[in-house]
Amino acid sequence: MINSEARKVLISGASIAGPTLAYWLAHYGFNVTVVERAPALRLGGQNIDVNGPAQLIAQKMGIEADIRAANTGELGLQLIGQDNQVVAAFPKDGAMSGTQELEIIRGDLVSILYERTKQNVTYWFGDSITALEQRPDQVNVTFSSGKTDTFQFVIAADGIRSRTRRLVFGEEPVFKYLGLYTAYLTIPRQKTDNDWWRWYTAVDRRIVMLRPDKQGTMRASVAFMAAEQAYDNLSAAEQKQMLKDKLAGAGWETERIVGALDDTADVYFDKVGQIKAPRWFDGRVAMIGDAAYCPTPLTGKGTTLAMVGAYLLAGELASHQDYQAAFVAYEKRMRPYVEAVQKLPPGVPWLVYPRTQLGVSLLNTVAGIVASKPVQEVFGLFTSTKSEKESQEDEIVLPDYQ
């Protein structure tokens, strides 16, 4: 185990990967500081899943009950047709539902993790790393506030656009664009809303979704296919206008979303892609979560990778005398799992973004057939009879670190 004099760790990013890592490092006796560029916790965001091995980690952390209490209450997935009719429904307890057992709003999980760690971890908000100088026995860190400090290790957990990653790895990690742009925002709930995840496919390669939360609002998302550089460097106002133009004539609830754009600052807009990094550590600096291996929301595994990577990295640092050996062991355990998660089915995402009305109708017809009771019953015959815990552990082995 790394000796007690070499336990001062700085983590950049207070979303999910960072606080999860902070919890486990503090649990093993490290002195942990988390620096977050935002002035406070960023509690916005959309639905995320705490599934597979992440659920086991949540159990180990004692936060599973908190996650269940914050469950969105989502009933399952409904595909909506051009006349606002339900063309296919996949209930939560069905064999092919996209809604998971532990469905939670991203910001709610961030809050749970913060509350679980704030007594044993130091949080610095409104600051960020601007320079890193690696020495044989420490890393000298300069912050945007002007202060400086030294740490034995620095971990980048600050997301897909990680600034900390760039300071150390430069352009070595590659952003693999998947042909999509997406926008998320929170909108007022209406009487006509329900607790289903509603998915509407429009012509011209556009998808609009509405999902429930526990705050009495709805989480809206818009996704569309476009060239990679099509909407780079837009201001917030330009992004909103572009989204209004993109949604024009799309039908269903799009006019409602257009109206909400003017009344909210809670709009996240970005490209959809994966981070491919040939290595996850350099000297005393390492990275986890989206900064190292973002799988995209298309996989439904971003939170899982964040929590698993945090658990493994902390455990390996606690188990090794040599930090380089710890980093190597972390990557050896984690990389095969990441590569498996990042593999997308053939035709994704293009197959579900039809250009024409005929294509939309065909997609909805196929979805209706798949959702039918006979097909669901047949599909159920081929689903695993293993227990949930056994299925989770099959995905990746989580050692019980001491």
C-alpha positions in Angstrom: 0.0 0.0 0.0 1.2 3.5 -0.8 2.6 5.0 2.4 0.6 7.6 4.4 3.0 10.4 3.5 2.2 10.1 -0.2 -1.6 10.4 0.0 -2.5 13.9 -1.1 -4.6 13.7 -4.2 -6.3 16.4 -6.3 -9.3 15.5 -8.4 -10.6 17.8 -11.2 -14.3 17.6 -11.6 -17.3 17.3 -9.2 -19.8 15.5 -11.3 -20.0 11.7 -10.9 -16.6 10.1 -11.5 -14.8 12.7 -9.4 -16.8 12.4 -6.2 -17.0 8.6 -6.5 -13.2 8.4 -6.7 -13.0 10.9 -3.8 -15.2 8.6 -1.7 -13.1 5.6 -2.2 -9.7 7.3 -1.9 -10.9 8.9 1.4 -12.1 5.5 2.5 -8.6 4.2 2.0 -7.0 7.0 4.0 -6.0 9.4 1.2 -6.2 13.2 1.7 -8.5 14.2 -1.1 -9.3 17.6 -2.7 -11.9 18.0 -5.5 -11.7 21.2 -7.6 -14.7 22.2 -9.6 -14.7 25.1 -12.1 -18.4 25.8 -11.6 -19.2 28.1 -8.6 -21.4 25.3 -7.1 -22.6 21.8 -7.9 -24.0 21.5 -11.4 -27.3 19.9 -10.7 -28.9 20.0 -14.2 -28.9 17.2 -16.7 -31.0 14.3 -18.0 -31.8 10.8 -17.0 -29.0 8.5 -16.2 -28.8 4.8 -15.2 -27.0 3.3 -12.3 -26.9 -0.2 -13.7 -24.7 -3.3 -13.8 -21.5 -3.1 -11.7 -22.3 0.6 -10.9 -25.2 -0.7 -8.8 -22.9 -3.0 -6.9 -20.6 0.0 -6.2 -23.6 2.1 -5.0 -24.4 -0.7 -2.6 -20.8 -0.8 -1.3 -21.0 3.0 -0.8 -24.3 2.8 1.1 -26.1 5.1 -1.4 -28.4 2.6 -3.2 -31.4 3.5 -1.0 -30.8 7.2 -1.7 -30.7 6.6 -5.4 -33.9 4.5 -5.2 -35.6 7.4 -3.3 -34.7 9.8 -6.1 -35.9 7.5 -8.8 -37.6 9.4 -11.6 -40.7 7.1 -11.6 -40.4 6.5 -15.3 -42.7 3.7 -16.4 -40.9 2.7 -19.6 -40.5 3.8 -23.2 -43.2 4.9 -25.6 -42.6 5.6 -29.3 -44.9 8.4 -30.5 -46.2 8.5 -34.1 -46.9 11.4 -36.4 -50.4 11.8 -35.0 -49.4 11.8 -31.3 -50.4 8.1 -31.0 -48.4 5.5 -29.2 -47.0 3.2 -31.9 -44.9 1.0 -29.5 -44.6 0.7 -25.7 -41.8 -1.0 -23.8 -42.8 -1.1 -20.0 -40.1 -0.8 -17.4 -40.5 -4.4 -16.3 -40.4 -5.7 -19.9 -37.6 -7.6 -21.6 -36.6 -4.8 -23.9 -37.3 -1.6 -21.9 -34.8 1.2 -22.0 -35.8 2.3 -18.5 -33.6 0.8 -15.8 -34.2 -0.1 -12.2 -32.2 2.8 -10.9 -33.2 5.6 -13.2 -32.2 9.0 -11.7 -31.6 12.6 -12.9 -27.9 13.3 -13.2 -28.0 16.3 -10.8 -29.7 14.2 -8.2 -26.9 11.6 -8.3 -24.3 14.4 -8.1 -26.0 15.7 -5.0 -26.1 12.3 -3.4 -22.4 11.7 -4.0 -21.5 15.2 -2.6 -23.5 14.6 0.5 -21.8 11.2 1.0 -18.3 12.7 0.6 -18.4 16.3 1.9 -17.4 15.4 5.5 -14.2 13.6 4.4 -13.3 15.4 1.2 -12.3 19.0 0.6 -14.2 20.7 -2.2 -13.0 23.9 -4.0 -15.7 25.5 -6.2 -15.2 28.3 -8.7 -11.6 27.3 -9.4 -9.8 25.1 -12.0 -6.3 23.8 -12.9 -4.3 26.0 -15.3 -0.9 24.5 -15.1 0.7 21.2 -14.0 4.4 20.6 -13.3 5.4 17.0 -12.7 8.3 16.3 -10.4 9.7 12.9 -9.4 7.9 13.0 -6.0 4.9 15.4 -6.6 2.9 17.5 -9.0 3.0 21.3 -8.7 -0.4 22.7 -9.5 -1.4 26.3 -10.4 -5.1 27.3 -10.3 -7.1 29.9 -12.1 -7.5 31.7 -8.8 -3.8 32.3 -8.7 -3.1 29.9 -5.8 -0.6 27.0 -6.0 -0.3 23.7 -4.2 1.4 20.4 -4.5 -0.1 16.9 -4.7 1.2 13.4 -5.0 -1.4 12.6 -7.7 -3.7 14.6 -9.9 -6.8 12.9 -11.5 -8.7 14.4 -14.4 -12.4 13.7 -14.0 -13.7 16.8 -15.6 -15.7 15.4 -18.5 -15.5 14.9 -22.3 -14.0 18.4 -22.8 -11.5 18.0 -20.0 -9.1 20.9 -19.7 -6.9 18.9 -17.3 -6.5 16.2 -19.8 -5.3 18.6 -22.4 -2.6 20.0 -20.1 -1.0 16.6 -19.9 -2.1 14.5 -22.9 -2.6 17.3 -25.4 -4.3 16.1 -28.6 -3.4 12.5 -28.0 -6.9 11.4 -27.0 -9.3 11.5 -30.0 -12.9 12.6 -30.0 -14.7 10.2 -32.4 -17.7 12.0 -33.7 -20.8 9.9 -34.3 -22.7 12.1 -36.6 -25.1 13.6 -34.0 -25.6 16.9 -32.2 -27.8 16.9 -29.1 -29.5 19.5 -26.8 -30.9 19.0 -23.3 -33.2 21.3 -21.4 -35.7 21.3 -18.5 -39.2 22.5 -19.4 -42.4 23.0 -17.4 -44.6 19.9 -16.9 -48.1 20.1 -18.4 -51.3 18.2 -17.6 -51.0 16.2 -20.8 -47.6 14.8 -19.7 -47.2 11.4 -18.3 -44.5 9.4 -16.6 -43.3 7.5 -19.7 -40.1 8.2 -21.7 -41.7 9.5 -24.9 -39.6 9.2 -28.1 -40.7 11.0 -31.3 -39.0 10.5 -34.6 -39.4 13.3 -37.2 -38.4 13.5 -40.8 -35.0 15.0 -41.8 -33.1 12.9 -39.2 -34.5 14.5 -36.0 -35.5 12.9 -32.7 -37.3 14.6 -29.8 -37.7 13.1 -26.3 -39.6 14.0 -23.1 -38.8 12.2 -19.8 -40.2 12.7 -16.3 -38.3 13.8 -13.2 -39.1 14.1 -9.5 -39.1 17.9 -9.5 -42.4 18.4 -11.3 -40.8 19.3 -14.6 -39.9 17.4 -17.8 -36.5 16.7 -19.3 -36.5 17.4 -23.0 -33.9 16.4 -25.5 -33.4 17.1 -29.2 -31.0 15.1 -31.4 -30.2 15.5 -35.1 -27.6 14.4 -37.6 -25.3 17.0 -39.0 -21.7 17.4 -40.3 -19.2 17.6 -37.4 -18.2 21.2 -37.8 -21.7 22.4 -38.7 -22.5 24.2 -35.4 -19.1 24.8 -33.8 -18.5 28.0 -31.8 -22.1 29.2 -31.5 -23.0 31.6 -28.7 -25.8 30.5 -26.3 -28.2 32.8 -28.2 -27.1 31.4 -31.6 -27.5 27.8 -30.3 -31.1 28.6 -29.2 -32.0 30.1 -32.6 -30.4 27.2 -34.4 -32.5 24.8 -32.3 -35.7 26.8 -33.1 -34.8 26.6 -36.8 -34.0 22.8 -36.6 -37.3 22.1 -34.8 -39.5 24.1 -37.2 -42.2 21.9 -38.7 -41.1 18.8 -36.9 -44.5 18.3 -35.2 -45.6 16.7 -31.9 -44.3 18.7 -28.9 -41.7 20.7 -30.7 -43.4 24.0 -30.6 -43.7 23.7 -26.9 -39.9 23.1 -26.6 -39.2 26.0 -28.9 -41.3 28.3 -26.6 -39.4 27.0 -23.6 -36.0 27.8 -25.1 -36.5 31.6 -24.5 -37.3 31.1 -20.8 -34.4 28.9 -19.7 -30.7 29.1 -19.3 -30.6 25.4 -18.6 -29.7 24.3 -22.2 -26.8 21.9 -22.8 -25.8 21.6 -26.5 -22.9 19.6 -27.9 -21.8 17.0 -30.3 -22.2 13.3 -29.6 -19.0 11.2 -29.7 -16.6 9.0 -27.9 -13.2 9.6 -26.3 -10.5 7.2 -27.5 -7.3 7.5 -25.5 -4.3 5.2 -26.0 -3.3 5.7 -22.4 -5.0 6.9 -19.3 -2.0 8.0 -17.2 1.2 10.0 -17.5 3.6 10.1 -14.6 1.5 11.1 -11.5 -1.5 12.3 -13.5 -4.3 9.9 -14.6 -7.9 10.3 -15.9 -11.2 8.6 -15.4 -14.8 8.8 -16.6 -15.8 10.8 -19.7 -12.4 12.5 -19.7 -10.7 9.2 -20.5 -13.3 7.0 -22.1 -16.7 8.7 -22.8 -18.9 6.0 -24.4 -21.7 8.5 -25.4 -25.3 8.5 -24.1 -26.1 6.0 -26.9 -24.7 3.2 -24.8 -26.5 4.1 -21.5 -23.2 3.2 -19.8 -21.5 6.5 -19.1 -22.4 6.6 -15.4 -21.4 2.9 -15.1 -18.0 3.5 -16.6 -17.5 6.6 -14.4 -18.2 4.7 -11.2 -16.4 1.5 -12.1 -13.3 3.4 -13.2 -13.3 5.4 -10.0 -13.7 2.3 -7.8 -10.9 0.4 -9.6 -8.4 3.3 -9.7 -8.9 4.0 -5.9 -8.6 0.3 -5.1 -5.4 -0.1 -7.1 -3.8 3.0 -5.6 -4.6 1.7 -2.1 -3.2 -1.8 -2.9 0.1 -1.0 -4.5 3.4 0.4 -3.0 4.3 1.7 -6.5 1.8 4.2 -8.0 2.9 3.4 -11.5 2.0 -0.3 -10.9 -1.3 0.9 -9.6 -2.0 2.9 -12.7 -1.0 0.0 -14.9 -3.3 -2.4 -13.0 -6.2 0.1 -13.2 -5.9 0.3 -17.0 -5.4 -3.4 -17.4 -8.7 -4.2 -15.5 -10.7 -1.3 -17.0 -9.7 -1.1 -20.7 -11.3 -4.4 -22.0 -14.6 -3.3 -20.3 -14.4 0.1 -21.8 -13.7 -1.3 -25.3 -16.7 -3.6 -25.0 -19.0 -0.8 -23.9 -17.9 1.5 -26.7 -18.7 -1.0 -29.4 -22.0 0.2 -30.9 -24.3 -2.1 -32.9 -24.0 -1.8 -36.7 -26.0 1.1 -38.1 -26.1 3.0 -34.9 -27.1 5.8 -34.8 -28.0 6.2 -38.5 -30.7 3.5 -38.6 -33.0 5.3 -36.1 -32.6 8.7 -37.8 -34.6 8.3 -41.1 -34.7 11.2 -43.5 -38.1 10.7 -45.2 -41.7 10.2 -44.0 -41.6 6.7 -45.5 -38.5 5.9 -43.4 -40.2 7.2 -40.2 -43.3 5.2 -40.9 -41.2 2.0 -41.5 -39.3 2.6 -38.3 -42.5 3.0 -36.3 -44.0 -0.1 -37.8 -41.1 -2.2 -37.0 -41.1 -0.9 -33.4 -44.7 -1.7 -33.1 -44.1 -5.3 -34.2 -41.2 -5.7 -31.8 -43.3 -4.3 -28.9 -46.2 -6.6 -29.6 -47.0 -9.2 -27.0 -46.2 -12.3 -29.1 -42.7 -11.0 -30.0 -42.1 -9.9 -26.4 -43.1 -13.4 -25.1 -40.7 -15.0 -27.6 -37.9 -12.6 -26.7 -38.5 -13.4 -23.0 -37.7 -17.1 -23.7 -34.2 -16.1 -24.6 -33.4 -13.7 -21.8 -31.0 -14.7 -19.1 -32.3 -16.6 -16.0 -29.3 -15.5 -14.0 -29.9 -13.4 -10.9 -29.3 -9.7 -11.3 -26.2 -9.8 -9.2 -24.7 -12.6 -11.3 -25.5 -10.7 -14.5 -23.8 -7.6 -13.2 -20.7 -9.4 -12.1 -20.3 -11.0 -15.5 -19.7 -7.6 -17.0 -16.4 -6.9 -15.1 -14.9 -8.3 -12.0 -14.9 -5.9 -9.1 -12.2 -6.9 -6.5 -12.9 -6.5 -2.8 -10.0 -4.2 -2.0 -8.8 -4.0 1.6 
